[in-house]
């Protein structure tokens, strides 16, 4: 059976959107997923399912999460091979643009159009380099300081659709553990 990695958006960030990893595991198992594992308390989930469609897995997880939590929990799902490819690409970018002090990867539900890719990458500048590839947007800082502003801004972020971000290091660790 195929395994998938789901990334939950906007959980455990405030008092109202709590979804501890033990609860997350229990809800996924109750929804029929097997070999359920979590990493950190930021909404990283590995599941195995007979389902073969990323969309069906996303829908099943989101429905189960909303029933349990009482609020929508957008979930972006990747197959293990696609996640490994994104992580490998991030590592290569880090080598070409590094050393990097910060490397965020926004994970997208859907790939962007060529026009949107050009708009998103156009925010690259002196402080940050932005590269889009497939269902990932890489934001890289050679020199980062606390309080750096999101280079994408609200208008550009809307182009991404449903998304959530992780550090390149977290993605590499997930691939190490789960792929």
RONU-699698 format. One record per residue (C-alpha): residue in one letter; z, x, y. Coordinates in pm, whole numbers, padded with zeros to 5 digits, always signed. Each point is the difference from the previous one (the first is absolute). Example, Ala and Ser with C-alpha at 12.3 -4.5 7.8 and 13.67 -1.06 7.14 Angstrom:
REM RONU-699698
a+00780+01230-00450/s-00066+00137+00344/
//
This chain:
REM RONU-699698
x+00000+00000+00000/x-00076+00126+00349/x+00271+00113+00238/x+00004-00066+00372/x+00197+00119+00301/x+00098-00257+00260/x+00108+00085+00350/x+00206-00267+00171/x-00031-00038+00374/x+00296-00038+00235/x+00291-00025-00242/x+00347+00151+00042/x-00063+00071+00368/x+00249-00242+00150/x+00270-00247-00088/x-00235-00287-00088/x-00265+00154-00226/x+00219+00156-00266/x-00152+00061-00343/x+00205+00266-00184/x-00189+00187-00268/x+00211-00141-00284/x-00085-00354+00114/x-00365+00100+00040/x-00008+00124-00360/x+00165-00317-00131/x-00241-00232+00186/x-00306+00193-00124/x+00128-00012-00358/x+00074-00375+00027/x-00361-00047+00120/x-00125+00151-00327/x-00061+00362+00099/x+00116+00276-00234/x+00093+00369+00030/x+00127-00080+00350/x+00122+00297+00200/x+00096+00051+00364/x+00031+00304+00223/x+00225+00013+00303/x+00105-00323+00168/x-00313-00038+00211/x-00213-00223-00220/x-00176+00231-00246/x-00056-00168-00333/x-00179+00091-00324/x-00088-00276-00244/x-00208-00049-00313/x-00196-00321-00053/x-00279-00149-00206/x-00163-00101+00328/x-00305+00209+00087/x-00047-00103+00362/x+00187+00163+00288/x-00021-00331+00189/x+00155-00194-00288/x+00283+00253-00029/x+00060-00016+00378/x+00000-00380-00004/x+00238-00019-00297/x+00244+00247+00154/x-00013-00158+00346/x+00060-00349-00142/x+00297+00119-00208/x+00148+00192+00293/x-00032-00290+00243/x+00156-00245-00249/x+00293+00236-00048/x+00050+00119+00357/x-00106-00305+00200/x-00233+00204+00222/x-00349+00143-00042/x-00011+00354-00139/x-00351+00144+00048/x-00071+00233-00292/x-00288+00246-00025/x-00089+00100-00356/x-00181+00309-00128/x-00100+00115-00345/x+00154+00333-00097/x-00335+00183+00018/x-00071-00121+00354/x+00350+00092+00114/x-00036+00348-00154/x-00332+00044+00183/x+00159-00101+00334/x+00287+00242-00056/x-00236+00284-00096/x-00211-00067+00308/x+00316+00004+00216/x+00095+00336-00147/x-00344+00139+00081/x+00019-00133+00356/x+00340+00163+00037/x-00145+00332-00108/x-00298-00028+00239/x+00195-00129+00300/x+00336+00160-00067/x+00257+00100-00013/x+00102-00354+00094/x+00337-00112+00121/x-00080-00366-00068/x-00262-00175-00214/x+00007-00378-00031/x-00240-00191-00220/x-00064-00365+00082/x-00097-00181-00317/x-00251-00280+00051/x-00063-00314-00200/x-00372+00016+00081/x-00226+00291+00102/x-00112+00001+00362/x-00350-00059+00130/x-00188+00305+00131/x+00052-00129+00357/x+00376-00035-00054/x+00019+00347-00158/x-00164+00148+00311/x+00241-00187+00230/x+00307+00104-00197/x-00103+00365-00026/x-00082+00006+00373/x+00374+00000+00080/x+00018+00360-00126/x+00100+00235+00275/x+00196+00306+00090/x+00323-00114-00170/x-00126-00187-00305/x-00301-00006-00230/x-00094-00332-00160/x-00229-00014-00305/x-00105-00312-00192/x-00105+00015-00362/x-00037-00303-00222/x+00317-00205+00016/x+00203+00267+00178/x+00048+00112+00359/x+00149+00347+00043/x+00192+00083+00318/x+00081+00370+00028/x+00211+00189+00252/x+00012+00380+00010/x+00291-00028+00243/x+00208-00318-00007/x+00308-00097+00191/x+00232-00294-00050/x-00124-00295+00201/x-00370+00084-00025/x-00192-00317+00070/x-00215-00158-00273/x-00343+00143+00083/x-00178-00313-00122/x+00169-00237+00240/x+00009-00377-00044/x-00369-00067+00063/x-00124+00263-00246/x+00265-00093-00258/x-00133-00356-00008/x-00330+00140-00133/x+00182+00118-00312/x+00089-00348-00126/x+00284-00012-00253/x+00144+00350-00020/x+00316+00198-00062/x+00067+00370+00050/x+00164+00275-00202/x+00025+00374+00050/x-00244+00218-00191/x+00305+00152-00172/x+00115-00337-00135/x-00350-00073-00133/x-00010+00340-00171/x+00338-00067-00161/x-00111-00343-00124/x-00309+00153-00159/x+00213+00273-00157/x+00238-00257-00147/x-00236-00281-00094/x-00356+00125-00051/
//
